[in-house]
């Protein structure tokens, strides 16, 4: 019995050793590092095995493709004939292997989301820009990247863990070693030009009625392969600007639901939605240009009127999530100005009050005000003036007519406070002259030089878009998407009359990190506004034109009458 037991144990040991040897022989240990380069710090790389080695005796043989076969669900597309062309080509007809082309990738990448495929390996990218994993299964792998920066999108990449056995490397195919990322960086920017700009500052300051040409430059990424349902929409919203009847043009693209994009245009906004057909057709990123024109429509009912133009893109950015969209934004500001208008902004000392640059008063022949009247300040309680004069009509001429001989650019009539309001002005030099005086006063024909001066400054702004209500906010919140951009805002504005500065307004962006609206910080008008006087008296006829003609006619008639009387008297004496 003991001998029998010893024999059984010996046989068992032999079988165990033999099985281990056989297993070691047929299923050799495998380890291969796969690397993707050219990524960004913080990216996440996902490796999906799409083909496996079947050429060793530890795997099932597939006689149609020697050594390799696609695995589910990628095998629904990578049929044996497709795999053969990818890996081996057609030697009999001198056709080289195709490798995995962008057209193949277009089909393969969406299968990940369609079938909820779990990644075989995952890797976080460090500062060296590399994603590295160690494969324990030989095969071909597709790499999809979730970018840390939503402005960067990656094309699918393909790497291989070549099967090595008995010092013999069985390559998957040429070119599938380590891979370098191909990526698109989304960009959106906008500029404005005004051919009639009074100051030539590229529409930073404008006047009502100006036609501004806007150019939007945007990069559309090469979605083609990585996204099942790519989404890319450009939205442009204007405030105190109105789109003209000119066409909105997208460089080299055609409009229409079955072509490249669809366009919805309203009075003060438009939306361009790029079709999935177009987005999926892109093999490389496309730099597009959108051009259109808009008219400045709103008079500056405030001292400074701010026209804004916000453009944004909302787009797919995560190949694993079809409904998570990110955003980018750019904004331009344009300013029109007024003389003697309401204050701007929500500053407690300005809201509801008027600025005070110029006032009309009546004086007697000695230059003393006709009446004494004290007005509360437009900005502070210390500004006072005397003798406001109502119903004086003034004209404002542009720099090209310093003599004020032609038709005025704008006219205004003084109110009960003696002020005149000129609205919708560009920055620049103007000339002011009285056209007619109130009854009982003499017109003052002096020409006054008025200079409106403005400066802007560049600020970096971060705003937060809420997809739930489609609005932008200055603070972050649940579900909100951040967008950072550079823009120019008003820095200083001043009014000078006849070389004397009558008002100066300074602004700041109190929250430069999250607001592009100008804020009042310092309002420093002079103690008194510029006083323009009318002398009390009877208006004499003008010294030119019809005025002198009347005098000549009356004088001539008097002379003729006197001569007639003289002749008649002499005849009577005779």
C-alpha positions as CSV (number, residue, x, y, z in Angstrom):
1,X,0.0,0.0,0.0
2,X,2.8,2.4,0.9
3,X,4.5,1.7,-2.4
4,X,1.2,2.4,-4.2
5,X,0.7,5.7,-2.5
6,X,4.3,6.7,-3.2
7,X,3.8,5.9,-6.9
8,X,0.6,8.0,-7.1
9,X,2.3,10.9,-5.5
10,X,5.2,10.6,-7.8
11,X,2.9,10.6,-10.8
12,X,1.1,13.6,-9.5
13,X,4.3,15.5,-9.1
14,X,5.3,14.6,-12.6
15,X,2.0,15.8,-13.9
16,X,2.1,19.0,-12.0
17,X,5.6,19.8,-13.2
18,X,4.6,18.8,-16.7
19,X,1.6,21.0,-16.6
20,X,3.6,24.0,-15.3
21,X,6.2,23.4,-18.0
22,X,3.5,23.2,-20.6
23,X,1.8,26.3,-19.4
24,X,5.0,28.2,-19.3
25,X,5.8,27.0,-22.8
26,X,2.4,27.8,-24.3
27,X,1.5,31.0,-22.4
28,X,4.8,32.9,-22.1
29,X,4.8,36.0,-19.8
30,X,4.2,39.3,-21.7
31,X,5.0,42.8,-20.8
32,X,5.4,45.8,-23.1
33,X,5.4,49.5,-22.4
34,X,3.2,51.7,-24.7
35,X,3.8,55.5,-24.8
36,X,1.8,58.4,-26.3
37,X,3.8,61.7,-26.4
38,X,2.8,65.3,-27.0
39,X,0.0,65.5,-24.5
40,X,-0.7,68.2,-21.9
41,X,-0.2,68.0,-18.1
42,X,-3.4,66.8,-16.5
43,X,-4.8,65.0,-19.5
44,X,-6.3,61.5,-19.1
45,X,-5.4,58.8,-21.7
46,X,-7.6,55.8,-22.2
47,X,-6.2,52.7,-24.1
48,X,-8.8,50.4,-25.7
49,X,-7.6,47.1,-27.2
50,X,-9.0,46.6,-30.6
51,X,-7.0,43.6,-31.9
52,X,-5.3,40.7,-30.2
53,X,-2.6,38.1,-31.1
54,X,-3.9,34.7,-32.1
55,X,-0.8,33.2,-33.6
56,X,0.6,31.3,-30.6
57,X,-0.6,27.9,-29.5
58,X,-2.1,29.5,-26.4
59,X,-4.7,31.3,-28.6
60,X,-7.2,30.1,-31.1
61,X,-5.9,30.1,-34.7
62,X,-7.5,32.4,-37.3
63,X,-6.3,31.2,-40.6
64,X,-7.7,34.3,-42.4
65,X,-5.4,36.7,-40.7
66,X,-2.2,35.1,-39.6
67,X,-1.4,36.1,-36.1
68,X,-4.0,38.8,-35.4
69,X,-7.7,39.4,-35.1
70,X,-10.1,42.2,-34.0
71,X,-12.0,41.8,-30.8
72,X,-15.6,42.8,-29.9
73,X,-17.1,45.3,-30.5
74,X,-14.5,46.6,-33.0
75,X,-14.7,43.3,-34.9
76,X,-18.1,44.5,-36.2
77,X,-16.1,46.8,-38.5
78,X,-12.6,45.2,-38.5
79,X,-13.7,42.2,-40.5
80,X,-10.9,39.8,-41.7
81,X,-10.6,41.4,-45.1
82,X,-10.3,44.9,-43.5
83,X,-7.7,43.6,-41.0
84,X,-5.8,42.0,-43.8
85,X,-5.5,45.2,-45.7
86,X,-4.6,47.2,-42.6
87,X,-1.8,44.8,-41.5
88,X,-0.6,43.0,-44.7
89,X,-2.0,44.7,-47.7
90,X,-2.2,42.6,-50.9
91,X,1.3,41.5,-51.8
92,X,0.0,39.6,-54.9
93,X,-1.1,42.9,-56.4
94,X,1.7,45.0,-54.9
95,X,-0.6,46.8,-52.5
96,X,1.1,47.9,-49.3
97,X,-0.6,47.7,-45.9
98,X,-2.9,50.7,-45.3
99,X,-2.5,50.8,-41.6
100,X,-5.4,52.3,-39.6
101,X,-6.5,55.4,-41.6
102,X,-8.6,58.4,-40.5
103,X,-11.5,56.8,-42.3
104,X,-11.1,53.6,-40.1
105,X,-10.7,55.8,-37.0
106,X,-14.0,57.6,-37.8
107,X,-15.8,54.3,-37.4
108,X,-13.8,52.8,-34.6
109,X,-13.8,55.7,-32.1
110,X,-17.6,56.0,-31.8
111,X,-17.9,52.3,-30.9
112,X,-16.5,53.1,-27.4
113,X,-19.5,55.1,-26.4
114,X,-22.0,53.1,-28.5
115,X,-21.1,49.9,-26.7
116,X,-19.9,51.4,-23.3
117,X,-16.5,49.8,-23.8
118,X,-14.3,49.9,-20.7
119,X,-10.7,51.0,-21.2
120,X,-8.1,48.3,-21.0
121,X,-5.6,50.7,-19.5
122,X,-5.7,54.3,-18.2
123,X,-2.9,56.8,-17.6
124,X,-2.7,60.3,-16.2
125,X,-0.4,62.6,-18.1
126,X,2.4,64.5,-16.2
127,X,4.5,67.5,-16.9
128,X,6.5,65.5,-19.4
129,X,3.5,65.2,-21.7
130,X,3.6,61.4,-21.8
131,X,0.9,58.8,-21.2
132,X,2.6,55.4,-20.5
133,X,1.1,52.0,-19.7
134,X,2.5,48.5,-19.5
135,X,0.5,46.1,-21.6
136,X,0.2,42.5,-20.5
137,X,-1.8,41.6,-23.6
138,X,-0.2,41.9,-27.1
139,X,-2.3,43.7,-29.5
140,X,-3.4,47.0,-31.2
141,X,-4.7,49.7,-28.9
142,X,-6.7,52.9,-29.7
143,X,-6.0,55.8,-27.4
144,X,-8.6,58.4,-26.7
145,X,-7.7,61.5,-24.6
146,X,-9.8,63.5,-22.2
147,X,-8.1,66.9,-22.2
148,X,-7.4,68.9,-19.0
149,X,-7.8,72.0,-21.2
150,X,-11.2,72.0,-22.9
151,X,-9.7,74.1,-25.6
152,X,-7.6,71.3,-26.8
153,X,-9.0,68.3,-28.6
154,X,-7.1,65.1,-29.7
155,X,-7.5,62.8,-32.7
156,X,-7.6,59.1,-31.8
157,X,-4.2,57.6,-31.7
158,X,-3.1,54.0,-32.2
159,X,-0.2,52.1,-30.6
160,X,0.8,48.4,-30.5
161,X,2.2,46.0,-28.0
162,X,4.0,43.7,-30.4
163,X,4.0,40.0,-29.6
164,X,7.5,38.7,-28.6
165,X,8.2,35.0,-28.2
166,X,11.5,33.2,-28.2
167,X,13.3,36.4,-29.1
168,X,11.2,36.8,-32.2
169,X,9.1,40.0,-32.5
170,X,5.9,39.6,-34.5
171,X,5.1,43.2,-35.4
172,X,1.5,44.3,-35.6
173,X,2.3,46.6,-38.5
174,X,4.7,49.3,-39.4
175,X,4.2,52.6,-37.6
176,X,2.4,51.4,-34.5
177,X,5.1,51.8,-31.9
178,X,5.0,54.8,-29.7
179,X,2.6,57.5,-30.9
180,X,2.7,61.3,-30.9
181,X,-0.6,63.0,-30.3
182,X,-2.3,65.0,-33.1
183,X,-4.4,67.8,-31.5
184,X,-6.4,70.8,-32.3
185,X,-6.4,74.0,-30.2
186,X,-9.7,75.8,-30.3
187,X,-9.5,79.6,-30.7
188,X,-12.0,82.3,-31.1
189,X,-11.2,86.0,-31.5
190,X,-13.0,89.0,-32.9
191,X,-12.0,92.4,-34.2
192,X,-13.9,95.5,-35.4
193,X,-13.2,98.0,-38.1
194,X,-15.0,101.2,-38.9
195,X,-14.3,102.9,-42.2
196,X,-16.0,106.1,-41.1
197,X,-14.4,106.2,-37.7
198,X,-14.0,109.8,-36.6
199,X,-10.9,109.1,-34.5
200,X,-9.5,106.1,-36.5
201,X,-9.3,103.9,-33.4
202,X,-10.8,100.8,-35.0
203,X,-14.3,101.4,-33.6
204,X,-13.3,101.6,-30.0
205,X,-15.2,104.8,-30.0
206,X,-18.1,105.4,-32.5
207,X,-21.0,107.6,-33.3
208,X,-24.6,106.7,-33.8
209,X,-25.2,105.5,-37.3
210,X,-21.7,104.1,-37.9
211,X,-21.5,100.8,-39.7
212,X,-19.0,98.5,-38.0
213,X,-17.5,95.5,-39.8
214,X,-16.8,92.6,-37.5
215,X,-14.5,89.7,-38.2
216,X,-14.7,86.5,-36.1
217,X,-11.8,84.0,-36.4
218,X,-12.6,80.5,-35.0
219,X,-10.8,77.1,-35.1
220,X,-13.1,74.1,-35.6
221,X,-11.3,70.9,-34.4
222,X,-10.9,67.7,-36.3
223,X,-13.8,65.9,-34.6
224,X,-14.1,63.3,-37.4
225,X,-13.0,60.2,-35.5
226,X,-13.3,60.7,-31.8
227,X,-16.9,61.9,-31.3
228,X,-20.1,60.0,-32.0
229,X,-22.3,63.2,-32.1
230,X,-19.9,66.2,-32.5
231,X,-21.5,69.6,-31.6
232,X,-20.1,73.0,-32.5
233,X,-22.2,76.2,-32.4
234,X,-21.2,79.8,-32.7
235,X,-23.4,82.5,-31.1
236,X,-23.1,86.2,-31.5
237,X,-25.1,88.7,-29.5
238,X,-25.1,92.5,-30.0
239,X,-26.2,95.3,-27.6
240,X,-27.1,98.7,-29.0
241,X,-25.9,97.4,-32.4
242,X,-28.1,96.1,-35.1
243,X,-27.2,93.7,-37.9
244,X,-27.4,95.2,-41.4
245,X,-29.0,93.5,-44.4
246,X,-25.6,92.4,-45.6
247,X,-25.0,88.7,-45.6
248,X,-23.2,86.9,-42.8
249,X,-20.4,85.1,-44.5
250,X,-18.4,82.0,-43.4
251,X,-15.2,81.6,-45.3
252,X,-15.4,78.9,-48.0
253,X,-18.4,77.1,-46.5
254,X,-21.9,76.7,-47.7
255,X,-25.1,77.2,-45.7
256,X,-27.8,74.7,-45.4
257,X,-29.0,71.8,-43.3
258,X,-27.5,69.3,-45.6
259,X,-24.2,71.1,-46.2
260,X,-21.8,72.7,-43.7
261,X,-23.9,74.8,-41.3
262,X,-27.2,76.3,-40.6
263,X,-27.7,80.0,-39.9
264,X,-30.4,81.7,-37.8
265,X,-30.3,85.5,-38.0
266,X,-32.3,88.0,-35.9
267,X,-32.0,91.8,-35.5
268,X,-29.3,91.8,-32.9
269,X,-28.0,88.2,-32.8
270,X,-27.2,85.2,-35.0
271,X,-26.4,81.5,-34.5
272,X,-24.3,79.3,-36.7
273,X,-24.7,75.5,-36.1
274,X,-22.1,73.4,-37.9
275,X,-23.6,70.1,-39.2
276,X,-22.3,66.8,-38.0
277,X,-21.7,65.9,-41.6
278,X,-19.2,68.7,-41.8
279,X,-17.6,68.2,-38.4
280,X,-17.1,64.5,-39.0
281,X,-15.5,65.2,-42.4
282,X,-12.6,67.2,-40.9
283,X,-9.3,65.3,-41.0
284,X,-7.5,68.4,-39.6
285,X,-8.6,71.5,-37.7
286,X,-10.2,74.2,-39.8
287,X,-9.6,77.9,-39.3
288,X,-12.7,79.7,-40.3
289,X,-13.6,83.4,-40.7
290,X,-17.0,84.9,-40.1
291,X,-17.7,88.4,-41.3
292,X,-20.7,90.7,-40.9
293,X,-21.7,94.3,-40.4
294,X,-23.7,96.0,-37.7
295,X,-25.0,99.6,-37.2
296,X,-24.6,101.6,-34.0
297,X,-28.2,102.3,-33.1
298,X,-28.6,103.8,-29.6
299,X,-28.1,107.5,-28.8
300,X,-26.0,108.0,-25.7
301,X,-28.7,108.8,-23.2
302,X,-25.9,108.6,-20.7
303,X,-22.6,110.3,-20.6
304,X,-20.9,107.2,-21.9
305,X,-23.0,104.6,-23.8
306,X,-21.4,101.2,-24.1
307,X,-22.2,99.0,-27.1
308,X,-21.0,95.4,-26.6
309,X,-20.6,92.5,-29.0
310,X,-20.3,89.0,-27.4
311,X,-19.3,86.0,-29.4
312,X,-19.1,82.5,-28.0
313,X,-18.7,78.9,-29.1
314,X,-20.3,75.9,-27.4
315,X,-18.7,72.6,-28.4
316,X,-18.1,69.0,-27.7
317,X,-14.8,68.4,-25.9
318,X,-14.9,65.0,-24.2
319,X,-14.9,61.9,-26.5
320,X,-16.6,59.9,-23.7
321,X,-19.5,62.3,-23.2
322,X,-21.7,63.4,-26.1
323,X,-23.7,65.9,-24.1
324,X,-21.1,67.7,-22.1
325,X,-20.2,70.9,-23.9
326,X,-17.6,73.5,-23.1
327,X,-17.5,77.2,-24.1
328,X,-15.2,80.0,-25.2
329,X,-15.9,83.7,-25.5
330,X,-14.6,87.0,-26.8
331,X,-16.1,90.4,-26.5
332,X,-15.6,93.9,-28.0
333,X,-16.7,97.1,-26.4
334,X,-17.5,100.3,-28.3
335,X,-18.4,103.7,-26.8
336,X,-20.4,106.7,-27.8
337,X,-20.4,109.9,-25.7
338,X,-22.7,112.8,-24.8
339,X,-22.4,116.3,-23.5
340,X,-24.6,117.1,-20.5
341,X,-26.3,113.7,-20.2
342,X,-27.2,111.2,-17.5
343,X,-24.5,109.5,-15.5
344,X,-23.4,106.0,-16.3
345,X,-23.4,102.9,-14.2
346,X,-24.6,102.0,-10.7
347,X,-22.3,104.3,-8.7
348,X,-24.4,105.8,-5.9
349,X,-23.1,109.3,-6.6
350,X,-23.9,109.1,-10.3
351,X,-27.1,107.1,-10.9
352,X,-29.9,109.3,-12.0
353,X,-27.8,112.5,-12.2
354,X,-26.6,114.5,-15.1
355,X,-23.1,115.4,-16.0
356,X,-22.4,119.1,-16.5
357,X,-20.0,120.3,-19.1
358,X,-21.5,123.5,-20.5
359,X,-24.3,125.9,-19.5
360,X,-25.9,128.9,-21.2
361,X,-26.5,132.0,-19.1
362,X,-27.9,135.5,-19.7
363,X,-25.9,138.6,-18.7
364,X,-26.5,142.3,-18.9
365,X,-24.4,144.8,-20.9
366,X,-21.9,144.8,-18.0
367,X,-21.6,141.1,-18.0
368,X,-23.6,140.5,-14.8
369,X,-26.0,137.5,-14.7
370,X,-29.6,138.6,-15.3
371,X,-31.0,136.3,-12.6
372,X,-29.4,134.5,-9.7
373,X,-30.2,130.9,-9.5
374,X,-28.5,128.0,-7.7
375,X,-28.6,124.5,-9.1
376,X,-27.8,121.3,-7.3
377,X,-24.7,119.6,-8.7
378,X,-24.8,117.1,-11.4
379,X,-22.1,115.1,-9.6
380,X,-21.5,116.8,-6.3
381,X,-23.4,119.4,-4.2
382,X,-20.8,122.1,-4.7
383,X,-21.3,122.9,-8.4
384,X,-23.4,126.0,-8.9
385,X,-24.0,128.5,-11.7
386,X,-26.1,131.6,-12.2
387,X,-28.6,132.8,-14.7
388,X,-29.4,129.7,-16.8
389,X,-30.9,130.7,-20.1
390,X,-33.5,128.6,-21.9
391,X,-34.3,128.2,-25.6
392,X,-30.9,129.1,-27.0
393,X,-30.2,126.9,-30.1
394,X,-26.6,125.7,-30.7
395,X,-25.0,123.8,-33.5
396,X,-22.1,121.3,-33.3
397,X,-19.7,120.9,-36.2
398,X,-17.1,118.3,-36.9
399,X,-13.4,119.0,-37.3
400,X,-13.7,119.4,-41.0
401,X,-15.7,122.6,-40.6
402,X,-14.0,124.7,-38.0
403,X,-15.6,127.9,-39.4
404,X,-19.1,126.5,-38.7
405,X,-20.3,127.8,-42.1
406,X,-22.0,124.6,-43.3
407,X,-24.8,122.6,-41.9
408,X,-24.1,121.6,-38.3
409,X,-23.5,117.9,-37.5
410,X,-26.0,118.1,-34.6
411,X,-28.2,120.8,-33.0
412,X,-29.5,121.2,-29.4
413,X,-31.7,123.7,-27.5
414,X,-31.0,124.7,-24.0
415,X,-33.4,123.7,-21.3
416,X,-34.6,125.5,-18.2
417,X,-31.3,124.6,-16.5
418,X,-29.3,126.2,-19.4
419,X,-27.8,122.9,-20.5
420,X,-27.7,121.5,-24.0
421,X,-27.4,117.8,-24.7
422,X,-25.5,116.4,-27.7
423,X,-25.8,112.6,-27.8
424,X,-24.3,109.8,-29.8
425,X,-20.9,111.4,-30.4
426,X,-17.6,109.8,-31.2
427,X,-14.5,110.9,-29.4
428,X,-12.7,113.7,-31.3
429,X,-12.7,117.5,-31.9
430,X,-15.9,119.5,-32.5
431,X,-16.9,123.1,-32.8
432,X,-19.8,124.7,-31.0
433,X,-21.6,127.9,-32.0
434,X,-24.9,129.5,-31.1
435,X,-27.4,129.6,-33.9
436,X,-30.2,131.6,-32.4
437,X,-30.7,133.3,-29.1
438,X,-33.9,133.5,-26.9
439,X,-36.1,136.5,-27.3
440,X,-34.6,139.6,-25.7
441,X,-31.0,138.4,-26.1
442,X,-28.3,138.9,-28.7
443,X,-26.7,135.9,-30.4
444,X,-23.2,135.1,-29.3
445,X,-21.3,134.2,-32.5
446,X,-18.1,133.0,-30.8
447,X,-16.9,129.5,-32.0
448,X,-15.9,127.2,-29.1
449,X,-13.6,124.2,-29.6
450,X,-14.8,121.0,-27.9
451,X,-12.6,118.0,-27.5
452,X,-13.9,114.6,-26.3
453,X,-10.9,112.4,-25.4
454,X,-11.1,108.7,-24.4
455,X,-8.6,106.0,-23.6
456,X,-9.0,102.3,-23.2
457,X,-7.1,99.6,-21.4
458,X,-6.8,95.9,-21.9
459,X,-8.1,93.6,-19.1
460,X,-8.3,89.8,-18.7
461,X,-11.8,88.6,-17.9
462,X,-13.1,85.3,-16.7
463,X,-16.9,84.7,-16.9
464,X,-19.0,81.7,-16.2
465,X,-21.7,80.4,-18.6
466,X,-24.7,78.5,-17.2
467,X,-26.0,76.1,-19.9
468,X,-29.3,75.8,-17.9
469,X,-30.4,79.4,-18.7
470,X,-27.9,80.4,-21.4
471,X,-26.6,83.3,-19.4
472,X,-23.2,84.6,-18.3
473,X,-22.3,85.2,-14.7
474,X,-19.4,86.9,-12.9
475,X,-19.1,84.1,-10.3
476,X,-18.8,80.3,-10.6
477,X,-21.6,77.9,-9.8
478,X,-22.8,74.4,-10.2
479,X,-22.7,73.3,-13.8
480,X,-21.2,76.7,-15.0
481,X,-18.4,76.7,-17.6
482,X,-15.5,79.2,-17.3
483,X,-14.3,81.3,-20.3
484,X,-11.3,83.6,-20.1
485,X,-10.5,86.3,-22.7
486,X,-8.8,89.6,-23.1
487,X,-10.7,92.7,-24.0
488,X,-10.5,96.5,-24.1
489,X,-12.6,98.7,-21.8
490,X,-12.9,102.4,-21.2
491,X,-10.2,103.8,-18.9
492,X,-10.5,107.6,-19.0
493,X,-12.8,110.1,-20.6
494,X,-12.7,113.9,-20.6
495,X,-14.4,117.0,-22.1
496,X,-12.3,120.1,-22.8
497,X,-13.8,123.4,-24.1
498,X,-11.6,126.1,-25.4
499,X,-8.6,124.5,-23.8
500,X,-10.1,124.2,-20.3
501,X,-11.0,120.7,-19.1
502,X,-14.5,120.9,-17.8
503,X,-14.9,117.3,-16.8
504,X,-12.7,114.2,-16.4
505,X,-14.1,110.7,-15.6
506,X,-11.9,107.8,-14.6
507,X,-13.0,104.2,-14.6
508,X,-11.8,100.9,-13.3
509,X,-12.8,97.3,-13.7
510,X,-13.4,96.6,-10.0
511,X,-13.5,92.9,-10.7
512,X,-11.0,92.4,-13.5
513,X,-11.1,88.7,-13.1
514,X,-14.8,88.4,-13.8
515,X,-16.4,91.5,-15.3
516,X,-15.9,93.5,-18.5
517,X,-18.2,96.3,-17.5
518,X,-16.7,99.7,-16.8
519,X,-17.3,101.1,-13.2
520,X,-17.1,104.7,-12.1
521,X,-14.4,105.2,-9.6
522,X,-13.6,108.9,-9.8
523,X,-15.6,111.7,-11.2
524,X,-13.7,115.0,-11.1
525,X,-15.6,117.8,-12.9
526,X,-14.4,121.4,-12.5
527,X,-16.0,123.6,-9.9
528,X,-18.2,125.3,-12.6
529,X,-19.2,124.1,-16.1
530,X,-18.2,126.1,-19.1
531,X,-20.4,129.2,-19.1
532,X,-21.5,130.6,-22.5
533,X,-23.2,134.0,-22.3
534,X,-25.9,135.9,-24.1
535,X,-26.1,139.7,-23.6
536,X,-29.6,141.0,-22.9
537,X,-30.8,143.5,-25.5
538,X,-32.6,143.8,-28.9
539,X,-31.2,141.8,-31.7
540,X,-30.0,144.0,-34.5
541,X,-30.2,142.8,-38.1
542,X,-27.1,140.9,-39.1
543,X,-24.3,142.8,-40.8
544,X,-24.4,140.8,-43.9
545,X,-26.9,139.4,-46.4
546,X,-30.5,140.6,-46.1
547,X,-29.7,142.7,-43.0
548,X,-27.5,145.3,-44.9
549,X,-29.8,145.1,-47.9
550,X,-32.7,146.3,-45.9
551,X,-30.7,149.3,-44.6
552,X,-29.6,150.2,-48.1
553,X,-33.1,150.0,-49.5
554,X,-34.5,152.1,-46.6
555,X,-31.7,154.6,-47.0
556,X,-32.2,154.9,-50.7
557,X,-35.9,155.4,-50.3
558,X,-35.3,158.2,-47.8
559,X,-32.8,159.9,-50.1
560,X,-35.2,159.6,-53.1
561,X,-38.1,160.9,-50.9
562,X,-36.1,163.9,-49.8
563,X,-35.1,164.7,-53.4
564,X,-38.7,164.6,-54.5
565,X,-39.8,166.9,-51.7
566,X,-36.9,169.3,-52.5
567,X,-37.8,169.5,-56.2
568,X,-41.5,170.0,-55.4
569,X,-40.7,172.9,-53.1
570,X,-38.5,174.6,-55.7
571,X,-41.2,174.3,-58.3
572,X,-43.7,175.7,-55.9
573,X,-41.5,178.7,-55.2
574,X,-41.1,179.4,-58.9
